[in-house]
Amino acid sequence: MVDITHKGTTLRTAIARAVVRVGSEETLTAIREDRVPKGNVLAMAKAAGLLGVKKTPDLLPDCHPLPIEYTAIDYEFHPMELHILMTVKTLYKTGVEVEAMHGASVVALTVYDMLKPIDKQVSIGEIKLLEKFGGKSTHRKRLSRNIKALVVVCSDSISVGDKQDKAGKTIVAELENHGLDKIDYTVIPDEPEKIESVLNKGIAQGCQLIIYTGGTGLSPRDLTPETLEPLMERRIPGMEEAIRSYGQQRTPYAMLSRSLVGTIGNVLVMALPGSTKGAQESMQAVFPAALHLFNVMGGERHD
C-alpha cells in the first residue's frame, strides 16, 4: 500500500454514482410500489451497499483499512434509469473515493440481481466519482502562491563548512512542491545578532515568509526562539501545536523541540527543528494550510 504516514488526519468526503438501466418503465414502477418478487429492492440494496463500503479494503488489495464515519445512499428515478448516489465520510489520512465507488457498485449489483427475474434487459451503466472533499488537494487552488520566501539555516558547523545542510534544502523542496518559486536561501551561525540581522534584511527585501531551521533545541547554542520571540507581534499557537503534535505522533523526541511561529506585520516567521526529519515533518504538519494566512492578511504580492 502507498505510504500515508506523513499525512495528517482531516475530514474527507466522497460522492459516487452508479446507474442501473432497465428495459421498461414498469420495472421502475415495480420498485417504487414494492412489487418485486425478491423483496424491497431499495432497502435490500442499501443494506448491501453499507456492507460493500465496509468491506472495500478486504477486496481491493491497495486500499487502506480506515474508519467509516458516515455513509448515505440515495436513489433518483430517471426515465429508464435508477441512479444510486453513495456518500462516504471519514476522519482519516486518506480519502474514501474507492469506498464510495465500491459501495455504489454493490448497490447496483444488488438492484440488478433483484430485478433480473422480471426484466431481462436490466444492465449496469457507469460507476463514477462525482465529487471529493478534504485533504490538501481541496484547498490548494484557493491558497496564495505569489509569495517571496526566505529559508535560513542556523548552524555553526554548516556555516563554517564542516557539515552539509539537508534540513534547509528539504524546506526549500517542500515550498517548491506547494507552488512557491521565489525562494531565497542562506546559512548563518547560531548567533542572536545574525538571526535578527537576517530577519530584518529579509523583511526589507520584501520576503513574506521567513523560515528558520535549527536552534530550537535545548543545547546552550540553541537560541533561535529566544531571539525571535521578542520580535514577533503575534504568535500563532495553533501552528506551533500542530507541529509538535504531528512530530510527537512519530517520535517522542518531538516534545523537546521549541518550534515557534508568529507574524511581524504581514510576514510569517517560523522557527523549525534543525534535523532533516524534524524540518520535513514540521513542514508537512502545517503546509499548504499555512499559505491561507496570506489570503487572510492580504499579504500576497501582485508585482
TORTOR-317524 format. One record per residue (C-alpha): residue number from 1; residue in three letters; z negated, y, x negated. Coordinates in steps of 0.2 Angstrom, whole numbers. Each point is the difference from the previous one (the first is absolute). Layout:
<node NUM, ALA, <Z, Y, X>>
...
END
This chain:
<node 1, MET, <0, 0, 0>>
<node 2, VAL, <3, 18, -5>>
<node 3, ASP, <-15, 8, -9>>
<node 4, ILE, <-9, 12, 12>>
<node 5, THR, <-16, 2, -9>>
<node 6, HIS, <4, 18, -5>>
<node 7, LYS, <3, 6, 18>>
<node 8, GLY, <-13, 8, 10>>
<node 9, THR, <-5, -5, 18>>
<node 10, THR, <8, 11, 14>>
<node 11, LEU, <4, -2, 18>>
<node 12, ARG, <17, -8, 2>>
<node 13, THR, <10, -3, 15>>
<node 14, ALA, <16, -9, 4>>
<node 15, ILE, <11, -1, 16>>
<node 16, ALA, <13, -13, 1>>
<node 17, ARG, <12, -5, 14>>
<node 18, ALA, <8, -16, 5>>
<node 19, VAL, <13, -2, 14>>
<node 20, VAL, <3, -14, 11>>
<node 21, ARG, <16, -1, 10>>
<node 22, VAL, <2, -9, 16>>
<node 23, GLY, <15, -7, 9>>
<node 24, SER, <-4, 8, 17>>
<node 25, GLU, <-11, 13, 8>>
<node 26, GLU, <-8, -13, 10>>
<node 27, THR, <-8, -7, -15>>
<node 28, LEU, <-9, 17, -3>>
<node 29, THR, <-5, 1, 18>>
<node 30, ALA, <-7, -18, -2>>
<node 31, ILE, <-11, 7, -14>>
<node 32, ARG, <-6, 15, 9>>
<node 33, GLU, <-4, -10, 16>>
<node 34, ASP, <-8, -14, -10>>
<node 35, ARG, <11, -14, 6>>
<node 36, VAL, <5, -8, -16>>
<node 37, PRO, <-5, -19, 1>>
<node 38, LYS, <-8, 0, -17>>
<node 39, GLY, <-13, 13, 5>>
<node 40, ASN, <-3, 19, -3>>
<node 41, VAL, <13, 4, -13>>
<node 42, LEU, <-7, 17, -5>>
<node 43, ALA, <-18, -6, -1>>
<node 44, MET, <4, -16, -10>>
<node 45, ALA, <12, 9, -12>>
<node 46, LYS, <-14, 13, -3>>
<node 47, ALA, <-12, -13, -5>>
<node 48, ALA, <12, -8, -11>>
<node 49, GLY, <4, 17, -8>>
<node 50, LEU, <-18, 3, -4>>
<node 51, LEU, <-1, -17, -9>>
<node 52, GLY, <17, 4, -9>>
<node 53, VAL, <-7, 16, -7>>
<node 54, LYS, <-16, -9, -7>>
<node 55, LYS, <10, -14, -7>>
<node 56, THR, <13, 10, -10>>
<node 57, PRO, <-8, -3, -17>>
<node 58, ASP, <-1, -18, 3>>
<node 59, LEU, <19, -2, 3>>
<node 60, LEU, <7, 14, -11>>
<node 61, PRO, <-5, -4, -18>>
<node 62, ASP, <1, 18, -7>>
<node 63, CYS, <-10, 8, 14>>
<node 64, HIS, <-18, 5, -4>>
<node 65, PRO, <-14, -6, 11>>
<node 66, LEU, <-7, 16, 8>>
<node 67, PRO, <-12, 5, 14>>
<node 68, ILE, <10, 3, 16>>
<node 69, GLU, <-10, 14, 9>>
<node 70, TYR, <11, 3, 15>>
<node 71, THR, <15, -8, 8>>
<node 72, ALA, <9, 5, 16>>
<node 73, ILE, <15, -8, 9>>
<node 74, ASP, <10, 10, 12>>
<node 75, TYR, <16, -5, 10>>
<node 76, GLU, <14, 10, 6>>
<node 77, PHE, <13, -6, 13>>
<node 78, HIS, <18, 5, -3>>
<node 79, PRO, <16, -5, 8>>
<node 80, MET, <2, -19, -6>>
<node 81, GLU, <-13, 3, -13>>
<node 82, LEU, <-19, -2, -3>>
<node 83, HIS, <-6, 11, -14>>
<node 84, ILE, <-16, -5, -9>>
<node 85, LEU, <-10, 14, -9>>
<node 86, MET, <-13, -6, -12>>
<node 87, THR, <-12, 12, -8>>
<node 88, VAL, <-12, -5, -14>>
<node 89, LYS, <-13, 10, -9>>
<node 90, THR, <-11, -4, -15>>
<node 91, LEU, <-12, 9, -12>>
<node 92, TYR, <6, -7, -16>>
<node 93, LYS, <10, 2, -17>>
<node 94, THR, <17, -6, 7>>
<node 95, GLY, <10, 2, 16>>
<node 96, VAL, <2, -11, 15>>
<node 97, GLU, <19, 1, 2>>
<node 98, VAL, <3, -18, -2>>
<node 99, GLU, <-15, -4, 11>>
<node 100, ALA, <7, 10, 14>>
<node 101, MET, <18, -7, -2>>
<node 102, HIS, <-7, -18, -1>>
<node 103, GLY, <-11, 3, 16>>
<node 104, ALA, <15, 7, 9>>
<node 105, SER, <11, -15, -5>>
<node 106, VAL, <-13, -12, 7>>
<node 107, VAL, <-1, 9, 16>>
<node 108, ALA, <19, -1, 1>>
<node 109, LEU, <0, -18, -4>>
<node 110, THR, <-13, -4, 13>>
<node 111, VAL, <10, 10, 14>>
<node 112, TYR, <15, -10, -5>>
<node 113, ASP, <-9, -16, 1>>
<node 114, MET, <-7, 4, 17>>
<node 115, LEU, <17, 6, 7>>
<node 116, LYS, <12, -13, -6>>
<node 117, PRO, <-3, -12, 14>>
<node 118, ILE, <6, 13, 13>>
<node 119, ASP, <13, 10, -11>>
<node 120, LYS, <11, -9, -12>>
<node 121, GLN, <7, 16, -7>>
<node 122, VAL, <-16, 8, -6>>
<node 123, SER, <0, 5, -18>>
<node 124, ILE, <-10, 10, -13>>
<node 125, GLY, <8, 16, -6>>
<node 126, GLU, <-6, 12, -14>>
<node 127, ILE, <-17, 0, -7>>
<node 128, LYS, <-3, 17, -8>>
<node 129, LEU, <-13, 11, -8>>
<node 130, LEU, <0, 16, 10>>
<node 131, GLU, <-14, 10, -9>>
<node 132, LYS, <-14, -1, -13>>
<node 133, PHE, <-14, 11, -4>>
<node 134, GLY, <-13, 1, -14>>
<node 135, GLY, <0, -2, -18>>
<node 136, LYS, <6, 12, -13>>
<node 137, SER, <18, 0, 6>>
<node 138, THR, <-4, 8, 17>>
<node 139, HIS, <-6, 16, -8>>
<node 140, ARG, <11, 1, -15>>
<node 141, LYS, <14, 11, 9>>
<node 142, ARG, <-13, 13, 6>>
<node 143, LEU, <-8, 3, -17>>
<node 144, SER, <4, 14, -12>>
<node 145, ARG, <11, -5, -15>>
<node 146, ASN, <4, 17, -8>>
<node 147, ILE, <-16, 1, -10>>
<node 148, LYS, <-2, 4, -19>>
<node 149, ALA, <-13, -12, -8>>
<node 150, LEU, <-9, -1, -16>>
<node 151, VAL, <-7, -16, -8>>
<node 152, VAL, <-14, 3, -13>>
<node 153, VAL, <-6, -14, -11>>
<node 154, CYS, <-18, 3, -6>>
<node 155, SER, <-3, -10, -16>>
<node 156, ASP, <-5, 3, -17>>
<node 157, SER, <8, -16, -7>>
<node 158, ILE, <17, 3, 9>>
<node 159, SER, <0, 18, -5>>
<node 160, VAL, <-1, -4, -19>>
<node 161, GLY, <13, -14, 2>>
<node 162, ASP, <-12, -15, -3>>
<node 163, LYS, <4, -7, 17>>
<node 164, GLN, <15, 0, 12>>
<node 165, ASP, <-2, 7, 17>>
<node 166, LYS, <3, -11, 15>>
<node 167, ALA, <-11, 7, 14>>
<node 168, GLY, <9, 17, 0>>
<node 169, LYS, <17, -8, 0>>
<node 170, THR, <-5, -11, 14>>
<node 171, ILE, <-5, 15, 11>>
<node 172, VAL, <17, 8, -4>>
<node 173, ALA, <9, -16, 6>>
<node 174, GLU, <-11, 0, 16>>
<node 175, LEU, <5, 18, 3>>
<node 176, GLU, <18, -3, -3>>
<node 177, ASN, <-1, -15, 12>>
<node 178, HIS, <-6, 11, 14>>
<node 179, GLY, <15, 12, -3>>
<node 180, LEU, <-7, 13, -12>>
<node 181, ASP, <12, 6, -14>>
<node 182, LYS, <-8, 15, -7>>
<node 183, ILE, <-13, -7, -11>>
<node 184, ASP, <-7, 7, -16>>
<node 185, TYR, <-11, -11, -12>>
<node 186, THR, <-12, 4, -14>>
<node 187, VAL, <-14, -8, -10>>
<node 188, ILE, <-16, 9, -5>>
<node 189, PRO, <-16, -5, -8>>
<node 190, ASP, <-16, -2, 10>>
<node 191, GLU, <-6, 18, -3>>
<node 192, PRO, <-5, 11, 15>>
<node 193, GLU, <9, 15, -7>>
<node 194, LYS, <16, -9, -1>>
<node 195, ILE, <-2, -8, 18>>
<node 196, GLU, <-3, 18, 7>>
<node 197, SER, <14, 8, -10>>
<node 198, VAL, <13, -13, 5>>
<node 199, LEU, <-5, 2, 18>>
<node 200, ASN, <2, 19, 0>>
<node 201, LYS, <17, -2, -9>>
<node 202, GLY, <6, -12, 13>>
<node 203, ILE, <-5, 11, 14>>
<node 204, ALA, <8, 15, -8>>
<node 205, GLN, <16, -10, -2>>
<node 206, GLY, <1, -4, 19>>
<node 207, CYS, <-7, -18, 0>>
<node 208, GLN, <-7, -5, 17>>
<node 209, LEU, <-6, -17, -5>>
<node 210, ILE, <-10, -2, -16>>
<node 211, ILE, <-6, -18, -4>>
<node 212, TYR, <-12, -4, -14>>
<node 213, THR, <-3, -17, -7>>
<node 214, GLY, <-14, -4, -11>>
<node 215, GLY, <-18, 7, -2>>
<node 216, THR, <-7, -6, 16>>
<node 217, GLY, <-11, -13, -7>>
<node 218, LEU, <-17, 1, -7>>
<node 219, SER, <2, 1, -18>>
<node 220, PRO, <-6, 16, -9>>
<node 221, ARG, <18, 6, -2>>
<node 222, ASP, <4, -3, 19>>
<node 223, LEU, <-1, 18, 6>>
<node 224, THR, <15, 3, 11>>
<node 225, PRO, <-10, 0, 16>>
<node 226, GLU, <-13, 12, -7>>
<node 227, THR, <14, 12, -6>>
<node 228, LEU, <10, 0, 16>>
<node 229, GLU, <-13, -1, 14>>
<node 230, PRO, <-6, 18, -3>>
<node 231, LEU, <18, 6, 1>>
<node 232, MET, <4, -8, 16>>
<node 233, GLU, <0, 10, 16>>
<node 234, ARG, <-1, -14, 12>>
<node 235, ARG, <-4, -18, -3>>
<node 236, ILE, <9, -14, 10>>
<node 237, PRO, <-14, -14, 1>>
<node 238, GLY, <11, -11, 11>>
<node 239, MET, <13, -2, -14>>
<node 240, GLU, <-14, -3, -12>>
<node 241, GLU, <-7, -13, 11>>
<node 242, ALA, <16, -8, 3>>
<node 243, ILE, <3, -2, -19>>
<node 244, ARG, <-16, -8, -3>>
<node 245, SER, <0, -11, 15>>
<node 246, TYR, <18, -6, -4>>
<node 247, GLY, <-6, -4, -18>>
<node 248, GLN, <-16, -8, 5>>
<node 249, GLN, <9, -13, 10>>
<node 250, ARG, <9, -5, -16>>
<node 251, THR, <-13, 2, -14>>
<node 252, PRO, <-19, 3, 1>>
<node 253, TYR, <2, 12, -15>>
<node 254, ALA, <9, 13, 12>>
<node 255, MET, <-18, 6, 5>>
<node 256, LEU, <-2, 7, -17>>
<node 257, SER, <15, 12, 1>>
<node 258, ARG, <-3, 18, 4>>
<node 259, SER, <17, 4, 7>>
<node 260, LEU, <1, 18, 7>>
<node 261, VAL, <12, 8, 12>>
<node 262, GLY, <1, 18, 7>>
<node 263, THR, <11, 15, 1>>
<node 264, ILE, <2, 17, -9>>
<node 265, GLY, <9, 11, 12>>
<node 266, ASN, <15, -11, 5>>
<node 267, VAL, <-1, -11, -15>>
<node 268, LEU, <-6, -17, 2>>
<node 269, VAL, <-10, -6, -16>>
<node 270, MET, <-5, -18, -3>>
<node 271, ALA, <-10, -8, -13>>
<node 272, LEU, <3, -19, -1>>
<node 273, PRO, <-5, -14, -12>>
<node 274, GLY, <7, -2, -17>>
<node 275, SER, <4, -18, 1>>
<node 276, THR, <17, -5, 5>>
<node 277, LYS, <-6, -11, 14>>
<node 278, GLY, <-12, 12, 6>>
<node 279, ALA, <13, 14, 0>>
<node 280, GLN, <13, -10, 9>>
<node 281, GLU, <-13, -6, 14>>
<node 282, SER, <-6, 17, 2>>
<node 283, MET, <18, 6, 3>>
<node 284, GLN, <3, -14, 12>>
<node 285, ALA, <-16, 4, 10>>
<node 286, VAL, <5, 18, 5>>
<node 287, PHE, <19, 1, -2>>
<node 288, PRO, <12, 4, 8>>
<node 289, ALA, <-13, 6, 13>>
<node 290, ALA, <-7, 13, -12>>
<node 291, LEU, <17, 9, 1>>
<node 292, HIS, <-4, 5, 18>>
<node 293, LEU, <-12, 12, -7>>
<node 294, PHE, <15, 11, -5>>
<node 295, ASN, <6, 0, 18>>
<node 296, VAL, <-17, 6, 6>>
<node 297, MET, <-3, 13, -14>>
<node 298, GLY, <18, 6, 1>>
<node 299, GLY, <1, -2, -19>>
<node 300, GLU, <17, -7, -1>>
<node 301, ARG, <12, 10, -11>>
<node 302, HIS, <17, 4, 7>>
<node 303, ASP, <8, 8, -15>>
END
